[in-house]
């Protein structure tokens, strides 16, 4: 017959393991919904496709980007077809009706 002490230990053991795991878990700053960009937002699309703004990454210096993230007619898109018009707008001063958010590989 088991003693009451053994039964209590058996009941408390999982709780103690869980408490130790939670205490050892690395702290992360609390995030709210407002901290996360909307999945369709320009910032989220740029991040998802490893795009850049400003100077191109060293391995792409002197090369054309493969894609671009732009907003055109109210829609944010990831596009290969609009790379030329985006480059022309950013570096050539053309007004192609785009908001260029980033160039991508």
N, C-alpha and C positions, 0 to 999 in steps of 0.2 A: 504494500500500500504506500502510495506516495504521500509525502507530508504536504501540508498547505504551503510551506515555504518553497518547495520544489515547484508546485503548481504556479505560484506567483512569479517565480523566476522564468518559467516557461512562457508565461503570458507577457512578461515585461521585456524579454530578450528582443523580440522584433522591434518593439518601440525604441529601445536603446540603440539598436543598429541603425534604425531610420534617423534618429536624432543625431547620431554621430555622422552619418552621411550628409545630412543637411548642414551641419555645422562645418564640415570640411568642404562643402560646395563653394567654388569661388564666387565672390560677390559680384553682381552685375548691377549697374545703376538701373533703377526702375524705369521702365519704358511705358509710355502711354500711347494710345492710338495716334495722337498728334505728333509723336516722335518718328513715326514710320511714314515714309512717303507713300502716297497713293500709288498702287501698283502700275497705274497707267500714266503717272506723272512724268514729266521730262526727267527729273532727277532719278527716279526709279529705273526708267528705261536706260539712261546713261550708265548707271551703276550695274545693271543686269548685263549689259553688253561690253563692259570694260572699256568705255569710251574716255576721251580726254577733251579738255578745253585748253587753249593756249598752245604751247609748244608740243609737238608730237613726241612720243616716246623715241628713244635713241634708235631702236631697231627699225623705226619707220621714217626716220629722217630722210627727206628727199623722195619719198614714195607717196603715192596717192592713198588716202584711206579707202578701205573697202566699203564702209557704210557711214551713215550719218544719222543723228537723231535730230529731227526738226519738227516744228509745229507749222502746219500748213492748213489754211482754211479751218482753223480751230481744232485740228486733230494732231496729236503727237504720233510720229511714225519713226520707225527704224528702217532706213531705206538705202539700197545700193544705187538706185536710179537717180536719187537726188544729190549724190555726192558732188557732181559737177556744178549744178546750180548753187549749192551751198558754198563751195569753194569760191565760185565767181562772186557770190554775194559778200562773203567775209573778206576775201583778199582783193577782189576786183572792184568793189564798190557798187555792184549791180543791185537792183531792187527786184528780187525774184519772189517776193511775198513770203519769205521763209523767216522763221525764228530758229536760228541754229543753236542747238544746245550742246552738241559735242560731235566729234569725229570718232570713228571706231575702226577696228581692224577689219 
